Amino acid sequence: MSQSHAHDHGHDHDHDHDHDHTPTVTSANERKVLLSFFLIFGFMVVEAVGGVLSGSLALLADAGHMLTDAAALALAYAAFRFGRRAADSKRTFGYLRFEVIAGFLNAVT
């Protein structure tokens, strides 16, 4: 027994399907990600050196974790930079898909 019903799409908010839904990446965002990368990377180096000098496996393990965080930030920064490139005949969406791929890789790792 199948039911069919009419769906009324008459509600009061505006649907503008022609505008761009991609978030805006500003140079301020890029600077923050780059600054975060350098901070995390710097702390990672300090922890790795401290772990080696003190023989602390906990510090070395945390340095390894911070290495993955630094790699994720570096990947995000690279995606921001590539994403700025304009669309061309081969890449009609432009290079914004690099940001999507970078997000996917960060999620997978």
PEPETA-V16036 format. One line per field, one symbol per residue. ss: DSSP state (a for helix, b for strand, c for the rest). phi: phi as a letter, one per 30 degrees, with the letter a starting at -180 (. if undefined). burial: b if it has 9 or more other C-alpha atoms within 8 Angstrom, else e. A space follows every 10 residues. Layout:
BEGIN
ss = ???
phi = ???
burial = ???
END
This chain:
BEGIN
ss = cccccccccc cccccccccc ccccccaaaa aaaaaaaaaa aaaaaaaaaa aaaaccaaaa aaaaaaaaaa aaaaaaaaaa aaaccccccc ccccccaaaa aaaaaaaac
phi = .ccbbdcdcc cccdccdcdd cdddccdddd ddddddeddd dddddddddd dddcicdddd dddddddddd ddddddddde dddddddbdd bddicddddd ddddddddd
burial = eeeeeeeeee eeeeeeeeee eeeeeeeeeb eebbebbbeb bebbbebbeb bbeeebeebb ebbbebbebb ebbbbbbebb ebbeeebeee eeebbbbbbe ebbeeeeee
END
